[in-house]
């Protein structure tokens, strides 16, 4: 079936999925076919990854200890997200569209103070968000040329972490899967399902 953020989240669980998002920048040598992706993860250690989404849910292999213990590891998640980001693999747009609609509804329901608090929290936790806000502040000051140069530098540096250039990126954005609260295995529309995966690996 098509690869999607939702299916990766389902097999990994929210904790491992979140760590996989952080590891996308360490994906190197990514190769994709119709139903597989091959890469190495080069962070503190180097791991070889093969992701297969030809079945009902994504599966694969990784040379890390967490996968050897029978778990769907963060390295498999990172490889899957990197493959989706290339725009070269078939993805499940239906699930993504549903998640986007739920997320938009949640944001629309928030008042200005809640949105302001959320943005400040994100800026404190994520250097990328903070940098984009700083660029926006520069634009508001009237220095468009400086803001444009800073934004281009930010985008190029971000892509360089993933071994890409600006011409490799499709004109689409990836949003984290969101589910609605229906039973004990899912959570609210403003976050991913909780406690669905195994314990997160510590390596």
MDAnalysis code that builds the backbone (N, CA, C; Angstrom):
import MDAnalysis as mda
import numpy as np

u = mda.Universe.empty(609, n_residues=203, atom_resindex=np.repeat(np.arange(203), 3), trajectory=True)
u.add_TopologyAttr("name", ["N", "CA", "C"] * 203)
u.add_TopologyAttr("resid", np.arange(1, 204))
u.add_TopologyAttr("resname", ["UNK", "UNK", "UNK", "UNK", "UNK", "UNK", "UNK", "UNK", "UNK", "UNK", "UNK", "UNK", "UNK", "UNK", "UNK", "UNK", "UNK", "UNK", "UNK", "UNK", "UNK", "UNK", "UNK", "UNK", "UNK", "UNK", "UNK", "UNK", "UNK", "UNK", "UNK", "UNK", "UNK", "UNK", "UNK", "UNK", "UNK", "UNK", "UNK", "UNK", "UNK", "UNK", "UNK", "UNK", "UNK", "UNK", "UNK", "UNK", "UNK", "UNK", "UNK", "UNK", "UNK", "UNK", "UNK", "UNK", "UNK", "UNK", "UNK", "UNK", "UNK", "UNK", "UNK", "UNK", "UNK", "UNK", "UNK", "UNK", "UNK", "UNK", "UNK", "UNK", "UNK", "UNK", "UNK", "UNK", "UNK", "UNK", "UNK", "UNK", "UNK", "UNK", "UNK", "UNK", "UNK", "UNK", "UNK", "UNK", "UNK", "UNK", "UNK", "UNK", "UNK", "UNK", "UNK", "UNK", "UNK", "UNK", "UNK", "UNK", "UNK", "UNK", "UNK", "UNK", "UNK", "UNK", "UNK", "UNK", "UNK", "UNK", "UNK", "UNK", "UNK", "UNK", "UNK", "UNK", "UNK", "UNK", "UNK", "UNK", "UNK", "UNK", "UNK", "UNK", "UNK", "UNK", "UNK", "UNK", "UNK", "UNK", "UNK", "UNK", "UNK", "UNK", "UNK", "UNK", "UNK", "UNK", "UNK", "UNK", "UNK", "UNK", "UNK", "UNK", "UNK", "UNK", "UNK", "UNK", "UNK", "UNK", "UNK", "UNK", "UNK", "UNK", "UNK", "UNK", "UNK", "UNK", "UNK", "UNK", "UNK", "UNK", "UNK", "UNK", "UNK", "UNK", "UNK", "UNK", "UNK", "UNK", "UNK", "UNK", "UNK", "UNK", "UNK", "UNK", "UNK", "UNK", "UNK", "UNK", "UNK", "UNK", "UNK", "UNK", "UNK", "UNK", "UNK", "UNK", "UNK", "UNK", "UNK", "UNK", "UNK", "UNK", "UNK", "UNK", "UNK", "UNK", "UNK", "UNK", "UNK", "UNK", "UNK"])
u.atoms.positions = np.array([
    [0.843, -1.185, 0.000],
    [0.000, 0.000, 0.000],
    [0.882, 1.239, 0.000],
    [0.335, 2.406, -0.349],
    [1.159, 3.619, -0.382],
    [1.754, 3.930, 0.988],
    [2.947, 4.513, 0.963],
    [3.611, 4.913, 2.196],
    [2.994, 6.208, 2.713],
    [2.855, 6.328, 4.025],
    [2.307, 7.553, 4.599],
    [2.845, 7.761, 6.000],
    [2.780, 9.009, 6.468],
    [3.159, 9.311, 7.835],
    [2.259, 8.569, 8.826],
    [0.979, 8.415, 8.462],
    [0.021, 7.755, 9.339],
    [0.386, 6.292, 9.575],
    [0.756, 5.577, 8.520],
    [1.109, 4.164, 8.690],
    [2.433, 4.014, 9.438],
    [3.365, 4.926, 9.216],
    [4.615, 4.886, 9.971],
    [4.348, 5.100, 11.458],
    [3.460, 6.040, 11.757],
    [3.098, 6.299, 13.148],
    [2.403, 5.096, 13.770],
    [1.588, 4.430, 12.992],
    [0.837, 3.276, 13.507],
    [1.761, 2.139, 13.916],
    [2.795, 1.876, 13.102],
    [3.668, 0.749, 13.420],
    [4.752, 1.127, 14.439],
    [5.110, 2.397, 14.505],
    [6.198, 2.812, 15.396],
    [5.713, 3.249, 16.766],
    [4.523, 3.845, 16.837],
    [4.076, 4.458, 18.083],
    [4.570, 5.888, 18.165],
    [3.933, 6.681, 19.001],
    [4.208, 8.117, 18.993],
    [5.611, 8.463, 19.471],
    [6.163, 7.752, 20.452],
    [7.487, 8.087, 20.966],
    [8.579, 7.821, 19.937],
    [8.549, 6.634, 19.347],
    [9.554, 6.283, 18.345],
    [9.376, 7.144, 17.094],
    [8.127, 7.419, 16.734],
    [7.870, 8.265, 15.562],
    [8.485, 9.654, 15.767],
    [8.297, 10.224, 16.954],
    [8.835, 11.558, 17.237],
    [10.359, 11.571, 17.140],
    [10.994, 10.509, 17.630],
    [12.451, 10.435, 17.529],
    [12.879, 10.228, 16.081],
    [12.072, 9.509, 15.326],
    [12.370, 9.322, 13.907],
    [12.336, 10.631, 13.148],
    [11.383, 11.513, 13.510],
    [11.328, 12.835, 12.884],
    [12.638, 13.588, 13.099],
    [13.200, 13.470, 14.301],
    [14.454, 14.159, 14.605],
    [15.638, 13.570, 13.838],
    [15.504, 12.320, 13.405],
    [16.624, 11.644, 12.745],
    [16.589, 11.738, 11.220],
    [15.579, 12.376, 10.660],
    [15.518, 12.514, 9.202],
    [16.775, 13.208, 8.680],
    [17.288, 14.161, 9.434],
    [18.480, 14.917, 9.001],
    [19.728, 14.059, 8.939],
    [19.702, 12.871, 9.565],
    [20.866, 11.998, 9.547],
    [20.793, 10.928, 8.445],
    [19.740, 10.954, 7.639],
    [19.587, 9.974, 6.563],
    [20.572, 10.293, 5.443],
    [21.322, 9.304, 5.031],
    [22.311, 9.474, 3.964],
    [22.161, 8.352, 2.931],
    [22.506, 8.683, 1.695],
    [22.523, 7.685, 0.626],
    [21.169, 7.073, 0.335],
    [20.113, 7.857, 0.438],
    [18.757, 7.331, 0.249],
    [18.528, 6.890, -1.192],
    [18.042, 5.653, -1.342],
    [17.624, 5.124, -2.644],
    [16.209, 4.577, -2.501],
    [15.370, 4.838, -3.482],
    [13.987, 4.372, -3.411],
    [13.591, 3.601, -4.662],
    [12.702, 2.616, -4.459],
    [12.058, 1.906, -5.564],
    [10.560, 2.082, -5.364],
    [9.772, 1.305, -6.071],
    [8.319, 1.451, -5.975],
    [7.814, 1.188, -4.553],
    [8.422, 0.206, -3.869],
    [7.925, -0.168, -2.542],
    [9.024, -0.307, -1.489],
    [10.218, 0.180, -1.784],
    [11.298, 0.053, -0.810],
    [12.165, 1.306, -0.786],
    [12.812, 1.511, 0.351],
    [13.783, 2.586, 0.491],
    [15.005, 2.031, 1.215],
    [16.171, 2.429, 0.758],
    [17.427, 1.987, 1.352],
    [18.225, 3.226, 1.762],
    [18.838, 3.182, 2.939],
    [19.619, 4.331, 3.403],
    [20.514, 3.900, 4.555],
    [21.385, 4.810, 4.937],
    [22.141, 4.635, 6.168],
    [21.841, 5.825, 7.064],
    [21.824, 5.587, 8.352],
    [21.628, 6.647, 9.334],
    [22.987, 6.927, 9.955],
    [23.469, 8.142, 9.786],
    [24.801, 8.495, 10.272],
    [24.682, 9.569, 11.350],
    [24.521, 9.128, 12.584],
    [24.453, 10.030, 13.727],
    [25.614, 9.666, 14.658],
    [25.337, 9.324, 15.908],
    [26.414, 8.883, 16.794],
    [26.986, 7.560, 16.314],
    [26.116, 6.709, 15.799],
    [26.517, 5.448, 15.196],
    [25.965, 5.396, 13.774],
    [26.451, 4.470, 12.992],
    [25.980, 4.306, 11.616],
    [25.181, 3.016, 11.514],
    [23.956, 3.124, 10.974],
    [23.090, 1.964, 10.822],
    [22.622, 1.855, 9.372],
    [22.470, 0.631, 8.917],
    [21.974, 0.363, 7.570],
    [20.495, 0.008, 7.649],
    [19.688, 0.667, 6.814],
    [18.235, 0.542, 6.909],
    [17.638, 0.136, 5.566],
    [16.664, -0.760, 5.624],
    [15.859, -1.117, 4.449],
    [14.391, -1.086, 4.870],
    [13.622, -0.221, 4.255],
    [12.196, -0.083, 4.568],
    [11.360, -0.646, 3.433],
    [10.351, -1.443, 3.776],
    [9.482, -2.091, 2.787],
    [8.032, -1.768, 3.127],
    [7.308, -1.147, 2.191],
    [5.895, -0.831, 2.435],
    [4.982, -1.514, 1.422],
    [5.420, -2.691, 0.929],
    [4.608, -3.437, -0.039],
    [3.447, -4.168, 0.626],
    [3.515, -4.378, 1.931],
    [2.457, -5.072, 2.651],
    [1.428, -4.129, 3.232],
    [0.562, -4.633, 4.097],
    [-0.485, -3.792, 4.704],
    [0.079, -2.639, 5.522],
    [1.224, -2.869, 6.187],
    [1.885, -1.835, 6.980],
    [3.380, -1.856, 6.693],
    [4.065, -0.729, 6.875],
    [5.506, -0.698, 6.625],
    [6.257, -1.697, 7.510],
    [7.306, -2.264, 6.951],
    [8.165, -3.196, 7.665],
    [9.581, -2.971, 7.144],
    [10.523, -3.680, 7.668],
    [11.877, -3.507, 7.166],
    [12.914, -4.064, 8.102],
    [14.148, -3.667, 7.860],
    [15.248, -4.135, 8.691],
    [16.191, -2.977, 8.985],
    [16.858, -3.071, 10.145],
    [17.841, -2.073, 10.549],
    [18.891, -2.777, 11.394],
    [20.110, -2.318, 11.334],
    [21.186, -2.971, 12.067],
    [21.294, -2.497, 13.519],
    [20.337, -1.685, 13.974],
    [20.392, -1.201, 15.354],
    [19.864, -2.256, 16.333],
    [20.186, -2.067, 17.611],
    [19.789, -3.020, 18.654],
    [18.274, -3.023, 18.870],
    [17.650, -1.839, 18.780],
    [16.213, -1.740, 19.020],
    [15.434, -2.593, 18.018],
    [15.854, -2.556, 16.755],
    [15.188, -3.393, 15.755],
    [15.503, -4.866, 15.968],
    [16.719, -5.161, 16.408],
    [17.089, -6.552, 16.674],
    [16.229, -7.163, 17.771],
    [15.708, -6.306, 18.647],
    [14.823, -6.777, 19.717],
    [13.377, -6.940, 19.237],
    [13.142, -6.724, 17.948],
    [11.813, -6.941, 17.388],
    [10.952, -5.700, 17.283],
    [11.567, -4.526, 17.346],
    [10.809, -3.276, 17.298],
    [10.961, -2.553, 15.965],
    [9.966, -1.739, 15.645],
    [10.054, -0.842, 14.493],
    [10.774, 0.410, 14.998],
    [12.011, 0.612, 14.570],
    [12.872, 1.613, 15.188],
    [12.749, 3.002, 14.561],
    [13.348, 3.981, 15.233],
    [13.322, 5.365, 14.767],
    [14.070, 5.530, 13.443],
    [15.036, 4.657, 13.163],
    [15.791, 4.753, 11.915],
    [14.917, 4.379, 10.722],
    [14.023, 3.393, 10.922],
    [13.060, 3.047, 9.866],
    [12.082, 4.199, 9.638],
    [11.644, 4.826, 10.722],
    [10.753, 5.984, 10.599],
    [11.435, 7.095, 9.826],
    [12.666, 7.413, 10.200],
    [13.400, 8.494, 9.539],
    [13.573, 8.219, 8.053],
    [13.882, 6.973, 7.704],
    [14.051, 6.608, 6.295],
    [12.732, 6.758, 5.542],
    [11.630, 6.343, 6.169],
    [10.322, 6.486, 5.530],
    [9.949, 7.937, 5.309],
    [10.171, 8.785, 6.302],
    [9.848, 10.205, 6.167],
    [10.730, 10.866, 5.116],
    [12.000, 10.471, 5.076],
    [12.896, 11.018, 4.061],
    [12.452, 10.606, 2.660],
    [11.987, 9.351, 2.528],
    [11.493, 8.883, 1.232],
    [10.264, 9.669, 0.796],
    [9.359, 9.929, 1.743],
    [8.170, 10.721, 1.437],
    [8.566, 12.131, 1.000],
    [9.549, 12.704, 1.672],
    [9.987, 14.065, 1.375],
    [10.555, 14.213, -0.032],
    [11.086, 13.128, -0.594],
    [11.665, 13.227, -1.940],
    [10.602, 13.458, -3.001],
    [9.354, 13.037, -2.698],
    [8.294, 13.159, -3.692],
    [8.373, 12.113, -4.787],
    [9.248, 11.123, -4.608],
    [9.446, 10.118, -5.647],
    [8.741, 8.799, -5.356],
    [8.024, 8.706, -4.248],
    [7.312, 7.470, -3.921],
    [5.824, 7.768, -3.802],
    [5.004, 6.748, -4.090],
    [3.556, 6.905, -3.968],
    [3.200, 7.015, -2.498],
    [2.432, 8.043, -2.153],
    [2.040, 8.238, -0.760],
    [0.521, 8.212, -0.640],
    [0.071, 7.945, 0.575],
    [-1.363, 7.888, 0.860],
    [-1.869, 9.294, 1.157],
    [-2.307, 10.008, 0.131],
    [-2.761, 11.386, 0.300],
    [-4.096, 11.473, 1.030],
    [-4.904, 10.413, 0.984],
    [-6.211, 10.442, 1.652],
    [-6.056, 10.596, 3.154],
    [-5.168, 9.784, 3.728],
    [-4.932, 9.867, 5.167],
    [-4.360, 11.220, 5.548],
    [-3.454, 11.724, 4.723],
    [-2.832, 13.016, 5.017],
    [-3.854, 14.138, 4.959],
    [-4.763, 14.074, 3.982],
    [-5.780, 15.118, 3.836],
    [-6.723, 15.121, 5.041],
    [-7.101, 13.940, 5.501],
    [-7.971, 13.842, 6.672],
    [-7.288, 14.416, 7.903],
    [-6.022, 14.077, 8.081],
    [-5.268, 14.586, 9.222],
    [-5.124, 16.104, 9.145],
    [-4.879, 16.617, 7.943],
    [-4.746, 18.059, 7.770],
    [-6.030, 18.776, 8.134],
    [-7.160, 18.216, 7.710],
    [-8.449, 18.838, 8.004],
    [-8.706, 18.869, 9.509],
    [-8.376, 17.773, 10.191],
    [-8.567, 17.723, 11.644],
    [-7.664, 18.724, 12.343],
    [-6.414, 18.821, 11.865],
    [-5.474, 19.766, 12.463],
    [-5.937, 21.201, 12.259],
    [-6.395, 21.503, 11.049],
    [-6.867, 22.861, 10.761],
    [-8.061, 23.217, 11.638],
    [-8.959, 22.254, 11.862],
    [-10.121, 22.503, 12.702],
    [-9.697, 22.814, 14.135],
    [-8.673, 22.090, 14.616],
    [-8.183, 22.325, 15.972],
    [-7.573, 23.714, 16.102],
    [-6.809, 24.116, 15.090],
    [-6.182, 25.437, 15.116],
    [-7.236, 26.538, 15.032],
    [-8.233, 26.345, 14.200],
    [-9.297, 27.338, 14.054],
    [-10.063, 27.536, 15.364],
    [-10.125, 26.496, 16.176],
    [-10.869, 26.576, 17.440],
    [-10.092, 27.301, 18.533],
    [-8.793, 27.536, 18.320],
    [-7.971, 28.202, 19.326],
    [-8.129, 29.720, 19.231],
    [-8.114, 30.393, 20.387],
    [-8.185, 31.849, 20.354],
    [-6.785, 32.435, 20.183],
    [-6.696, 33.765, 20.073],
    [-5.432, 34.420, 19.782],
    [-4.387, 34.148, 20.867],
    [-4.789, 34.199, 22.120],
    [-3.847, 33.977, 23.211],
    [-3.287, 32.559, 23.185],
    [-4.141, 31.590, 22.883],
    [-3.689, 30.204, 22.803],
    [-2.698, 30.020, 21.663],
    [-2.996, 30.641, 20.522],
    [-2.103, 30.546, 19.372],
    [-0.757, 31.211, 19.672],
    [-0.811, 32.370, 20.329],
    [0.423, 33.075, 20.677],
    [1.283, 32.217, 21.615],
    [0.648, 31.604, 22.600],
    [1.379, 30.752, 23.541],
    [1.979, 29.542, 22.833],
    [1.224, 28.964, 21.889],
    [1.706, 27.813, 21.155],
    [2.928, 28.171, 20.314],
    [2.854, 29.308, 19.622],
    [3.974, 29.738, 18.786],
    [5.228, 29.979, 19.625],
    [5.079, 30.618, 20.776],
    [6.227, 30.884, 21.635],
    [6.825, 29.583, 22.173],
    [5.963, 28.623, 22.502],
    [6.448, 27.324, 22.984],
    [7.243, 26.609, 21.895],
    [6.713, 26.645, 20.673],
    [7.411, 26.021, 19.543],
    [8.750, 26.692, 19.283],
    [8.771, 28.021, 19.380],
    [10.012, 28.760, 19.145],
    [11.072, 28.416, 20.178],
    [10.647, 28.168, 21.418],
    [11.585, 27.815, 22.475],
    [12.134, 26.399, 22.303],
    [11.318, 25.520, 21.721],
    [11.721, 24.118, 21.587],
    [12.383, 23.806, 20.254],
    [12.087, 24.588, 19.233],
    [12.554, 24.291, 17.883],
    [13.332, 25.478, 17.328],
    [14.625, 25.267, 17.085],
    [15.461, 26.339, 16.559],
    [15.020, 26.814, 15.194],
    [14.453, 25.883, 14.390],
    [13.983, 26.263, 13.054],
    [12.815, 27.229, 13.120],
    [11.866, 26.941, 14.023],
    [10.721, 27.843, 14.189],
    [11.194, 29.211, 14.680],
    [12.106, 29.201, 15.626],
    [12.626, 30.463, 16.161],
    [13.289, 31.278, 15.058],
    [14.057, 30.603, 14.203],
    [14.750, 31.321, 13.120],
    [13.753, 31.922, 12.134],
    [12.692, 31.177, 11.817],
    [11.679, 31.696, 10.896],
    [10.977, 32.916, 11.486],
    [10.741, 32.893, 12.782],
    [10.125, 34.054, 13.439],
    [11.062, 35.257, 13.411],
    [12.352, 35.002, 13.586],
    [13.325, 36.094, 13.520],
    [13.365, 36.694, 12.121],
    [13.265, 35.831, 11.106],
    [13.246, 36.318, 9.722],
    [11.991, 37.144, 9.473],
    [10.872, 36.679, 10.013],
    [9.624, 37.425, 9.865],
    [9.738, 38.803, 10.527],
    [10.409, 38.857, 11.679],
    [10.598, 40.127, 12.368],
    [11.456, 41.067, 11.528],
    [12.466, 40.505, 10.866],
    [13.314, 41.315, 9.989],
    [12.507, 41.868, 8.822],
    [11.606, 41.042, 8.275],
    [10.755, 41.488, 7.175],
    [9.839, 42.616, 7.634],
    [9.290, 42.476, 8.840],
    [8.388, 43.501, 9.370],
    [9.099, 44.831, 9.572],
    [10.422, 44.765, 9.775],
    [11.183, 45.998, 9.971],
    [11.433, 46.729, 8.662],
    [11.099, 46.082, 7.524],
    [11.232, 46.728, 6.219],
    [12.467, 46.326, 5.446],
    [13.319, 45.479, 6.029],
    [14.545, 45.060, 5.352],
    [14.283, 43.763, 4.591],
    [13.573, 43.866, 3.456],
    [13.186, 42.675, 2.700],
    [14.385, 41.933, 2.126],
    [15.390, 42.654, 1.666],
    [16.551, 42.005, 1.060],
    [17.269, 41.127, 2.068],
    [17.450, 41.640, 3.288],
    [18.113, 40.860, 4.320],
    [17.274, 39.647, 4.704],
    [15.964, 39.837, 4.807],
    [15.077, 38.730, 5.168],
    [15.118, 37.645, 4.108],
    [15.116, 38.035, 2.836],
    [15.159, 37.057, 1.743],
    [16.470, 36.270, 1.784],
    [17.577, 36.955, 2.016],
    [18.877, 36.278, 2.078],
    [18.934, 35.316, 3.254],
    [18.405, 35.735, 4.407],
    [18.420, 34.883, 5.592],
    [17.525, 33.664, 5.407],
    [16.369, 33.854, 4.783],
    [15.466, 32.735, 4.542],
    [16.087, 31.729, 3.575],
    [16.704, 32.216, 2.505],
    [17.346, 31.317, 1.549],
    [18.469, 30.526, 2.219],
    [19.241, 31.204, 3.071],
    [20.330, 30.526, 3.774],
    [19.784, 29.463, 4.716],
    [18.672, 29.787, 5.392],
    [18.052, 28.832, 6.308],
    [17.572, 27.594, 5.556],
    [16.887, 27.801, 4.424],
    [16.366, 26.681, 3.633],
    [17.500, 25.817, 3.104],
    [18.533, 26.443, 2.580],
    [19.658, 25.677, 2.030],
    [20.383, 24.875, 3.112],
    [20.562, 25.460, 4.281],
    [21.220, 24.744, 5.373],
    [20.383, 23.564, 5.845],
    [19.062, 23.773, 5.909],
    [18.166, 22.689, 6.320],
    [18.214, 21.534, 5.329],
    [18.193, 21.860, 4.029],
    [18.247, 20.825, 2.999],
    [19.597, 20.114, 3.000],
    [20.654, 20.851, 3.284],
    [21.984, 20.250, 3.291],
    [22.092, 19.154, 4.338],
    [21.369, 19.314, 5.464],
    [21.358, 18.288, 6.502],
    [20.818, 16.977, 5.954],
    [19.920, 17.075, 4.960],
    [19.284, 15.878, 4.404],
    [19.937, 15.432, 3.106],
    [21.049, 16.055, 2.744],
    [21.742, 15.680, 1.521],
    [21.014, 16.089, 0.274],
    [20.204, 17.150, 0.343],
    [19.418, 17.613, -0.792],
    [19.837, 19.021, -1.177],
    [19.420, 19.407, -2.385],
    [19.544, 20.802, -2.790],
    [18.141, 21.353, -2.945],
    [18.017, 22.650, -3.123],
    [16.689, 23.263, -3.179],
    [15.889, 22.792, -4.384],
    [16.573, 22.329, -5.441],
    [15.870, 21.847, -6.638],
    [15.295, 20.452, -6.452],
    [15.712, 19.757, -5.381],
    [15.221, 18.391, -5.139],
    [13.892, 18.356, -4.410],
    [13.447, 19.484, -3.873],
    [12.297, 19.489, -2.974],
    [11.013, 19.780, -3.726],
    [10.002, 18.887, -3.640],
    [8.707, 19.146, -4.268],
    [7.965, 20.245, -3.543],
    [7.059, 20.890, -4.228],
    [6.307, 21.998, -3.637],
    [5.152, 21.468, -2.798],
    [5.493, 20.816, -1.686],
    [4.498, 20.313, -0.769],
    [5.124, 20.273, 0.613],
    [4.330, 20.305, 1.619],
    [4.846, 20.253, 2.985],
    [4.321, 19.009, 3.664],
    [5.115, 18.520, 4.612],
    [4.704, 17.348, 5.361],
    [4.249, 17.771, 6.733],
    [3.050, 17.324, 7.126],
    [2.543, 17.598, 8.458],
    [2.420, 16.298, 9.222],
    [2.641, 16.361, 10.506],
    [2.577, 15.174, 11.336],
    [1.164, 14.612, 11.363],
    [1.008, 13.286, 11.285],
    [-0.325, 12.684, 11.299],
    [-1.089, 13.062, 12.554],
    [-2.394, 13.198, 12.413],
    [-3.250, 13.529, 13.541],
    [-4.449, 12.610, 13.505],
    [-4.893, 12.130, 14.658],
    [-6.078, 11.287, 14.712],
    [-7.078, 11.878, 15.678],
    [-8.319, 11.489, 15.534],
    [-9.367, 11.955, 16.430],
    [-9.555, 10.963, 17.576],
    [-10.085, 11.435, 18.686],
    [-10.279, 10.579, 19.849],
    [-11.497, 9.700, 19.656],
    [-11.236, 8.354, 19.530],
    [-12.351, 7.419, 19.336],
    [-12.305, 6.275, 20.332],
    [-11.115, 5.928, 20.808],
    [-11.012, 4.840, 21.774],
    [-9.720, 4.983, 22.545],
    [-9.385, 3.968, 23.332],
    [-8.223, 4.052, 24.209],
    [-6.917, 4.033, 23.461],
    [-6.924, 3.737, 22.170],
    [-5.683, 3.653, 21.416],
    [-5.397, 4.918, 20.644],
    [-6.275, 5.916, 20.736],
    [-6.029, 7.170, 20.034],
    [-6.180, 8.323, 20.991],
    [-5.798, 9.518, 20.506],
    [-5.853, 10.687, 21.369],
    [-6.512, 11.828, 20.622],
    [-6.441, 13.060, 21.137],
    [-7.159, 14.190, 20.561],
    [-6.558, 14.617, 19.240],
    [-7.282, 15.505, 18.540],
    [-6.881, 15.896, 17.195],
    [-5.710, 16.831, 17.185],
    [-5.245, 17.261, 18.323],
    [-4.110, 18.171, 18.337],
    [-2.809, 17.433, 18.584],
    [-2.801, 16.120, 18.566],
    [-1.562, 15.380, 18.782],
    [-1.673, 13.981, 18.243],
    [-0.546, 13.247, 18.186],
    [-0.538, 11.884, 17.664],
    [-1.060, 10.901, 18.691],
    [-1.439, 9.680, 18.273],
    [-1.917, 8.670, 19.198],
    [-0.888, 8.392, 20.276],
    [-1.338, 8.171, 21.508],
    [-0.439, 7.932, 22.626],
    [-0.386, 6.448, 22.970],
    [0.768, 6.039, 23.435],
    [0.981, 4.698, 24.003],
    [0.625, 3.590, 23.039],
    [0.856, 3.835, 21.705],
    [0.556, 2.780, 20.764],
    [1.794, 1.964, 20.428],
    [2.958, 2.545, 20.644],
    [4.171, 1.849, 20.252],
    [4.901, 1.254, 21.433],
    [5.962, 0.537, 21.116],
    [6.786, -0.015, 22.176],
    [7.649, 1.086, 22.747],
    [8.343, 0.753, 23.797],
    [9.184, 1.755, 24.429],
    [10.243, 2.248, 23.467],
    [10.521, 3.532, 23.505],
    [11.479, 4.154, 22.598],
    [12.888, 3.653, 22.903],
    [13.668, 3.469, 21.860],
    [15.030, 3.029, 22.068],
    [15.874, 4.174, 22.595],
    [16.930, 3.827, 23.288],
    [17.734, 4.853, 23.952],
    [19.056, 5.078, 23.235],
    [19.235, 4.516, 22.035],
    [20.517, 4.668, 21.349],
    [20.384, 5.698, 20.242],
])
